[in-house]
Amino acid sequence: MKTASTTFGVLFYLKTQKTSAQGSAPICARVTVNGKRTEISVKRSVNASEWDERKGMTKGNRKETAELNMFINQFKAKIINAYQQMVLTDAAIDGPAIRDRVLGTDHLAPTLVALMEYHNEQQLHKLAPGTMKNYYTTQRYVKAFLKEKLYRNDIALSQLKYKFILDFERYLFNYVPKDHQKPLNNNGIMKHIERLRKMINMAVQLDWLAKDPFASFKKRFDKVERESLNSEELAGLADKELSIERLSHVRDMFLFSCYTGLAYIDLYELTPIKVITGIDGGLWISTSRAKTDTGVRVPLLPQAIELMEKYRDNPRALNNGTVFPVISNQRMNGYLKEVADICGISKTLTFHIARHTFATTVTLSNGVPIESVSKMLGHTSIRTTQIYAKVVESKLSEDMYNLKQRMSADA
């Protein structure tokens, strides 16, 4: 049987490898769609000697034989009817979908929305709140895509094909925000697809899917230069007198991150108990990154210690039980734009730039080995540190100058 793009066939056979001690073997239906086979158990057994392999039926004249053959014919008709109904309703057709419809379990088949909800429920207490927020956003985009482009609220996992992710990618590229948000850029779109792929991989691990239907998809991230403050900008920021208290507080917290490499959430959760005496007798930060739960130990520079001392008796910090009078990341970034204007910094200042500044200007540019920088940033791979921490040109120039000096001395 054949439609414009689908080949379909049914045959019945004995699963002889499951032959019982009494010599009977289970009867199975093999549904083949576009060359891919799916097995459906008929829930009947027969002795191999009574099976006609060519006809796919039992042989003999007994009443029981006739009744079993009638049952097989009815079962075959049910399969063909399920296939034809799917053709008429323009449903996605494959062997598992036909099997689920024949067995009446199609309404129980795992769906994409159920998978996303299960994933988010399972990961809620394992991933950082910011990461979970991103998964919820991806889920909203998938639901919007299903509704606006596929005219449905959900889809069975068995119906997901490579075309689904291509159509979803195109939908995100063409998505027009309905509020003040900016349109998605390429890297943002790849992040949404990356999160969807992780959820699909969970379905594979749960045996809800036989294999990842998107395995051939290649992500394409645009290379982004990680912006940081150079030494002159950092010095200017540190030396600037700020008369507005809220801006002074934000500037100081930003500077503390420049000297320690702490991300916003880790600074937000920094309490006095996380400041310890290290192996060298000096003060260290000992904490775990909220994003990855990776242990981080950072020896404190004098500038960082001075900033902490400044807020030792701050009422809001004391009330919060934190080292600094922290505020929300959104407000922090808003105030940092004001600070940048006052300090004559043309770069768009966000709190995360402080982490980049620690990696480049404060550590790597001053000869700290990348392995040490990676440890202090809490990275599990130096490759991640290499992305964050570009070596500035002045450091390259200095390294080559030192090399020239050594080569001249050896000559």
C-alpha positions in Angstrom: 0.0 0.0 0.0 1.4 3.5 -0.9 0.5 7.1 -0.6 2.3 10.0 -2.2 5.2 9.8 0.2 4.6 6.8 2.5 5.0 3.1 1.9 3.1 0.8 4.2 2.9 -2.9 4.8 1.7 -5.5 7.3 2.6 -9.2 7.8 2.2 -11.7 10.6 4.9 -14.0 11.8 5.9 -16.3 14.7 8.4 -15.0 17.2 10.2 -18.3 17.5 12.9 -17.1 19.8 10.2 -16.8 22.4 9.0 -20.4 22.0 7.7 -21.8 25.3 8.5 -25.1 26.9 5.2 -26.4 25.4 6.4 -25.5 21.9 4.1 -22.5 21.3 5.4 -19.2 20.1 3.8 -15.7 20.2 2.2 -14.3 17.0 3.3 -10.8 16.1 2.3 -8.3 13.4 5.1 -6.4 11.7 4.1 -3.0 10.4 6.6 -1.5 7.9 6.4 2.3 7.2 8.9 3.7 4.8 11.1 0.7 5.3 11.1 1.0 9.1 9.7 -2.0 11.0 7.6 -1.9 14.2 6.4 -4.9 16.0 2.9 -5.3 17.5 2.1 -8.2 19.8 -1.1 -10.0 18.8 -1.4 -11.6 22.3 -2.0 -15.0 20.8 0.3 -18.1 20.5 0.4 -21.1 18.3 2.6 -24.2 17.8 5.2 -23.6 15.1 4.1 -26.8 13.3 0.6 -25.2 12.9 1.9 -22.0 11.4 1.8 -21.2 7.7 4.7 -18.8 7.2 3.9 -17.9 3.6 0.3 -16.9 4.4 1.0 -15.5 7.8 -1.8 -17.6 9.3 -2.5 -20.9 11.1 -3.1 -24.0 9.0 -5.6 -26.8 9.6 -9.3 -27.4 9.7 -10.0 -27.3 13.4 -12.6 -24.8 14.8 -9.9 -23.2 17.0 -7.7 -22.7 13.9 -10.6 -20.9 12.0 -11.3 -18.7 15.0 -7.6 -17.7 15.4 -7.4 -16.9 11.6 -10.5 -14.8 11.9 -8.9 -12.9 14.8 -5.7 -12.4 12.8 -7.7 -11.0 9.9 -9.6 -8.6 12.2 -6.3 -7.5 13.8 -4.9 -6.8 10.3 -8.0 -4.9 9.3 -7.6 -2.8 12.5 -4.0 -1.9 11.6 -5.0 -1.0 8.0 -7.9 1.1 9.3 -5.7 2.9 11.8 -3.2 3.7 8.9 -6.0 5.0 6.6 -7.5 7.2 9.4 -4.1 8.8 9.9 -3.8 9.4 6.1 -7.3 11.0 6.0 -6.6 13.2 9.1 -3.1 14.2 7.7 -1.5 12.9 10.9 2.2 12.2 11.1 2.6 8.5 10.2 5.1 6.0 11.6 5.1 2.5 13.0 5.0 3.5 16.7 2.1 5.9 16.1 0.1 3.1 14.3 0.9 0.7 17.1 -0.3 3.1 19.7 -3.5 3.7 17.9 -4.2 0.0 17.4 -3.5 -0.8 21.0 -5.5 2.2 22.2 -2.5 3.7 23.9 -2.1 6.7 21.6 -3.6 9.0 24.2 -1.0 7.7 26.7 2.0 8.2 24.4 4.6 10.6 25.7 4.2 14.1 24.3 6.6 17.1 23.9 4.7 19.3 26.4 4.6 16.5 29.0 8.4 16.0 28.5 9.2 19.7 29.0 7.1 19.8 32.2 8.6 16.6 33.5 12.2 17.9 32.7 11.6 21.2 34.5 10.0 19.5 37.5 13.0 17.1 37.8 15.6 19.8 37.3 14.0 22.5 39.5 16.2 21.8 42.5 19.2 20.8 40.6 19.7 23.8 38.3 20.2 27.5 39.3 17.1 29.7 39.2 18.5 31.7 36.3 19.0 28.5 34.3 15.5 27.3 35.1 14.1 30.6 34.0 15.8 30.1 30.6 14.2 26.6 30.3 10.7 28.1 31.1 11.3 30.7 28.3 12.3 27.9 25.8 9.1 26.0 26.8 7.0 29.1 26.1 8.6 29.5 22.6 7.9 25.8 21.8 4.3 26.1 22.9 3.8 29.2 20.8 5.4 27.4 17.8 3.1 24.4 18.2 0.0 26.7 18.3 0.9 29.3 15.7 2.6 27.0 13.1 1.3 23.5 13.7 -2.2 24.6 14.9 -2.1 22.3 17.9 -1.4 22.4 21.6 0.9 19.4 21.8 2.6 16.7 19.7 3.6 13.0 20.4 7.3 12.5 20.8 7.1 9.8 18.2 6.1 12.4 15.6 9.1 14.6 16.1 11.3 14.6 13.0 14.3 16.5 11.8 12.0 18.9 10.0 10.4 19.9 13.3 13.7 21.5 14.6 14.3 23.2 11.2 10.8 24.7 11.3 11.2 25.7 15.0 14.6 27.4 14.2 13.0 29.3 11.3 10.1 30.3 13.6 12.5 31.8 16.2 14.4 33.7 13.5 11.2 35.3 12.3 9.7 35.8 15.7 8.5 39.4 16.3 8.3 40.2 20.1 5.0 41.6 21.3 6.5 43.7 24.0 9.7 45.7 24.6 12.0 42.8 24.1 14.6 42.7 21.3 14.3 40.1 18.5 16.3 37.0 19.1 19.8 36.9 17.7 21.4 33.8 16.3 23.2 32.8 19.6 19.9 33.2 21.5 18.1 31.0 19.1 20.9 28.3 19.3 20.6 28.4 23.1 16.8 27.7 22.9 17.5 24.8 20.5 20.3 23.6 22.8 17.9 23.5 25.7 15.2 21.7 23.6 17.8 19.1 22.6 18.7 18.5 26.3 15.1 17.8 27.0 14.8 15.5 24.0 17.9 13.6 25.2 16.2 13.1 28.5 13.3 11.4 26.6 15.8 9.1 24.9 17.3 8.2 28.3 13.8 7.5 29.7 13.0 5.2 26.7 10.2 7.6 25.6 12.1 7.9 22.3 14.2 5.3 20.5 16.7 7.9 19.4 17.3 11.6 19.2 15.4 12.8 16.0 17.6 15.9 16.0 21.0 14.1 16.2 22.1 15.5 12.8 21.3 19.1 13.6 24.4 21.3 13.8 24.4 24.4 16.1 26.0 27.5 14.7 27.1 30.0 17.3 28.5 33.4 16.2 31.8 34.2 17.8 31.3 37.0 20.4 34.1 39.1 21.8 33.9 39.1 25.6 34.1 42.7 26.7 36.1 43.8 29.7 37.6 46.9 31.3 41.2 47.7 30.5 43.6 48.7 33.3 43.0 52.5 32.7 39.2 52.1 32.8 39.4 49.9 35.9 41.7 52.5 37.7 39.4 55.3 36.7 36.4 53.5 38.0 38.1 52.8 41.3 39.4 56.3 41.8 36.2 58.2 40.9 34.5 60.0 43.8 30.7 59.2 43.6 28.5 61.4 45.7 25.3 59.4 45.1 25.3 56.5 47.7 23.4 53.9 45.6 25.9 54.4 42.7 28.9 54.2 45.0 27.6 50.9 46.4 27.0 49.4 43.0 30.5 50.6 41.8 32.1 49.0 44.8 30.3 45.6 44.3 31.3 45.7 40.7 34.9 46.4 41.6 34.8 43.5 44.1 33.8 41.2 41.3 36.7 42.6 39.2 39.1 41.6 41.9 37.5 38.2 42.7 35.8 37.0 39.5 32.5 36.3 41.3 29.4 36.2 39.2 26.4 38.3 40.3 24.5 35.5 42.0 27.6 34.4 43.9 28.2 37.9 45.2 24.5 38.2 46.0 24.8 35.0 48.2 28.3 35.9 49.7 28.0 35.8 53.5 30.8 36.4 56.0 31.1 32.6 56.8 32.3 32.1 53.2 35.3 34.4 53.9 37.9 32.1 55.5 41.6 32.0 56.4 43.4 30.2 53.6 46.5 28.0 53.5 48.7 31.1 53.3 47.2 32.7 56.3 45.4 35.3 54.2 41.7 35.8 53.6 40.1 33.7 50.9 36.6 33.3 49.5 35.4 29.6 49.8 32.1 29.1 48.1 30.2 27.1 45.4 29.1 28.6 42.1 25.3 28.8 42.1 25.2 28.1 38.4 27.2 24.8 38.4 27.6 23.9 42.1 31.4 23.9 41.5 33.6 24.7 44.4 35.5 28.0 44.2 38.4 29.2 46.4 39.8 32.7 45.6 42.7 34.4 47.6 41.6 38.0 48.2 43.6 40.9 46.8 44.1 43.9 49.1 41.7 45.9 47.1 38.9 43.3 47.6 39.6 43.2 51.4 39.4 47.0 51.6 36.0 46.9 49.8 34.7 44.3 52.3 35.9 46.3 55.3 34.1 49.3 53.9 30.7 47.5 54.3 31.4 45.6 57.5 28.9 47.7 59.5 26.5 48.5 56.6 22.9 48.2 58.1 21.4 46.6 54.9 24.2 44.1 54.6 24.0 43.2 58.3 20.2 42.8 58.0 20.6 40.5 55.0 23.5 38.6 56.5 25.6 39.3 53.5 29.0 40.9 52.9 27.5 43.7 50.7 24.2 45.6 50.5 23.1 43.6 47.5 20.2 44.6 45.1 18.6 42.8 42.1 20.7 42.2 39.0 18.3 44.3 36.9 18.7 47.3 39.2 22.5 46.7 39.5 22.9 46.8 35.7 20.7 49.9 35.4 22.8 51.8 38.0 26.0 50.6 36.3 25.0 52.5 33.1 24.8 55.6 35.2 28.2 54.9 36.7 29.7 54.3 33.3 28.4 57.7 32.1 29.9 59.5 35.1 33.2 57.7 34.7 33.4 58.4 31.0 33.4 54.7 30.1 31.8 54.2 26.7 31.4 50.4 27.0 27.9 49.1 28.0 28.6 48.2 31.6 26.9 45.1 33.0 27.8 43.2 36.1 29.1 40.3 34.2 31.8 42.5 32.6 33.5 42.5 36.0 34.0 38.7 35.7 35.6 39.2 32.3 37.8 42.0 33.7 39.0 39.7 36.5 39.9 37.0 33.9 41.7 39.3 31.5 42.9 42.6 33.0 43.4 41.5 36.6 44.8 38.0 36.2 45.9 36.8 32.8 47.4 40.1 31.8 49.5 40.1 35.0 50.9 36.6 34.3 48.6 34.4 36.4 48.5 31.0 34.7 45.3 30.1 32.9 45.0 26.9 35.0 44.8 29.1 38.2 42.4 31.5 36.6 40.2 28.6 35.6 40.1 27.3 39.1 39.2 30.7 40.6 36.4 31.2 38.0 35.0 27.8 38.9 35.2 26.5 35.4 35.3 22.7 34.9 37.2 23.1 31.6 40.1 25.4 30.6 38.4 25.7 27.2 35.6 27.7 28.9 38.3 30.0 30.5 39.9 30.5 27.1 36.5 31.8 25.8 36.1 34.2 28.7 39.7 35.3 29.0 41.2 36.8 25.9 44.8 37.9 26.5 45.0 41.6 25.8 47.5 43.0 23.2 49.7 44.6 25.8 50.3 41.2 27.4 51.2 39.7 24.1 53.6 42.6 23.5 55.1 42.1 26.9 55.6 38.4 26.4 57.3 38.9 23.0 59.5 41.6 24.5 60.6 39.3 27.2 61.3 36.6 24.6 63.4 38.9 22.6 65.4 39.9 25.7 66.1 36.2 26.5 67.0 35.4 22.9 69.4 38.4 22.8 71.0 37.3 26.1 71.6 33.8 24.7 73.1 35.1 21.5 
